[in-house]
């Protein structure tokens, strides 16, 4: 038996929920090849066998062979009992039955998640945090265990097939949602539809998304549980009928939403979508938020032709199943205001200040204290504030968001910039002197702007008077 360890753990069917696409034919009976697989794996892998037995694949006569069969020419194909199979079941394989779902997923940011490899984030894991101590056949020069066990497990790795047909241990196992598969396809359906039951109910659980959407820079899971939506979910999750095939908000359930409800699942007017960007009107990943069609265009995705206004309408259509029009409209006014505040007060000035400081910094990414300060301002605190507002998590918007942005902007970034300028004003290098003067001027310009002049004790007198009156009125109210 070739490569039995991989086969024992992975041989049974893998794909997403149903095979109800046009052109997909439900087999009349289980194939002889799958029956042969089951004879062994029923005993050797009873857990996997039972998971498959409780799946819709089982009831549709879709077995091991239907998903794992491979062409002998496939990069990861190997012969197993006179049959060519592959361990990895890719979105391309799933698309044989789930054509629409696979196409939507391929057009989404999820499927492109592995393109983070080589980015600023990955430099952190590979160089700043890591080393090349993880040596494998596929990586003879080594790799960073921090990247392999961290970044790649959510974003996906490039799966490397070795000369003997084995999968390189630095790249497998991996269910990162943007995994780059041996057949060239991007993504992993099992990132959400876990093998081998592929339960839609499990995929609808907020904790399913929380495998990746949590932590200091994108704490959507934590924000959800803080929000009224999350509170309602915890109190009413046994009333949500998440195991139903037809799961339409306002029809099959109404007591609470999950992540899937808002971003993917059906409404009375919209079908299920596997492109999670089709209901998002801001992309809050960059230092300055951008509209989603802009980021789609950068990745060459079909969403480049879908304006943010249409996407917002899609999300509002979900909201209106539980909320009235004024509630929904006013929420978006609040959300947009927070984005504007973050942009105008911190993000755009921060970018300008870092650009002015660049000639005076060591030319090594993360080789300066300022690099870390600015990175955490936008990548951690800035994202938390924006995501918190987008999901109505007030604590993440304020205390973990705008408060921490402000604290670190004024007590870390500004002092560090001022020290950098002062240190170089009397440099022997005329270019550094000029850069220091330009940086000092930019600092003064930012701090004297309306958003920051309070820091110089230059609060607008009219504003100071309004605040004094408000404080007086507050005291009178409770005296």
Secondary structure, 3 states (H helix, E strand, C coil): CCCHHHHHHHCCCCCCCCCCCCCCCCCCCCCHHHHHHHHHHHHHCHHHHHHHHCCHHHHCCCCHHHHHECCCCCCCCEEECCEEECCCCCHHHHCCCCHHHHHHHHCCCHHHHHHHCCCHHHHHHHHHCCCCCECCCCCCCCECHHHHHHHHHHHCCECCECCCCCECCCCCCCCCCCCECCCCCECCHHHCCCCCCCCHHHHCCHHHHCCCCCCCCCCHHHHHHHCHHHHHHHHHHHHCCCCCCCCCECCCECCCCCHHHHHCCCCCCCCCCCCHHHHCCCECCCCCCECHHHHHHHCCCHHHHCCHHHHHHHHHHHHCCCCCHHHHHHHHHHHHHHHHHHHHHHHHHHHHHHHHHHHHCCCCCCCCHHHHHHHHHHHHHHHHHHHHHHCCCHHHHHHHHHHHHHHHHHHHHHHHHHHHHHHHCCCCCHHHHHHHHHHHHHHHHHHCCCCCHHHHCCCCHHHHHHHHHHHHHHHHHHC
